[in-house]
């Protein structure tokens, strides 16, 4: 978790649990990872079975401790898209999240 910036206000002892929540999302419903812009990561996920609520909940919790993230959730028939943007000073965090999503998604 050395990529977590000091501006993150999530208590250190809770960080592994948050990473595990992201990993579960990536493992269970992630379909595709893309980087449409340098400061934006897009996660395409399967919808249904509460997926949208789950994605929104995790995005809300993450936004509460890491104000440098901006999240946009778009849901459609059978799909949920999560766009994550950061400012130029936090590109490394977005890079790390992209690597983790890709690695966990490929490992399933």
N, C-alpha and C positions, 0 to 999 in steps of 0.2 A: 504493500500500500504506500510505497514511497512516492508515488505520483500524486497523492492527495495534497493539494496546496494548503498552505497555512491559513488561507482565508476561509476554509471549510470549518464550520462551527459544530459539526457533529462530534460528540465526544469520542475520543480515540477508542475506547472500549466498545463502542457501537459500530465502528466502521466495518469490521469483518461481517457483521450481520447485514449491513447495507449492501456490501459487495455480494454476499450470498443471495440477497433478494434480486439483485440485477442478474446474477448468474442463473437463478431459477427461471427468470423471465426469458433470458437468452436460450436456455436449454429447452424450455417447454413450448414457446410460441414464436421465437424469432425465425423469420424466413430469409431475410436479406439485409445486408449492411451496405450502405453506400455513403459517399461523401460528395454531395452535389456542389458544395462550395467549401473552401478551406476552413471556414468557421461554422460549418453546419454538418451534422451527422444525421443520417436518416436510417431509422430502423423500421423495416416492414415486418409486421407480425400477423399471425393468424388471429382472426376475430372469434367471437362466440364464447360461450361459457364464462362470461364475466371478464373477458380479456381487456375490454376497454376500461372498465372500472379499475382493474388491477394496474394497468399502465398509468392511468391518471393518478391513482393513489401513490405509486412509486415516484412519479414525476413531481407531485406535490411535496412529498417528503424530502426529496432531493433538493428541490428548489428552496425549501425552508432552511437548509443548512449551507447550501452552496449558491449564494445569490448571483454568482457569475454565470450560472446556467439559465437559459431560457428554453422552455419546453412548449411544444405545440403538438397536441394530439388530434388526429383526424381519424374518424371511424367511418367505415363504409360496410357494405355487405361482405361479411366474412374476412374483414381486414381491419387492422389498426396500424396507423403510421405515427411514429414518434419522431419529430424533428427536434434535435437538440442543438442549440447554438451557444456560442461563447464569444467573448471579446478576444482581441488579438493577444492579450496577455495570458490567456488560459488555453491556448491552442494545444499545449502539451497534455493537458487533462483530457481534452477531446480526443487526441491521438491515442491516449492510453485506454479510454473507454471504447474506442473503435477496435483496437487490438484485442481487448478482452472479449467484446461481443463476437468478433470474428472467430477467435480461438475457441470460445465456449460453444458457439454455434456449430463449428466444424467438428467438435469432439462428440457431438451427440450421435 
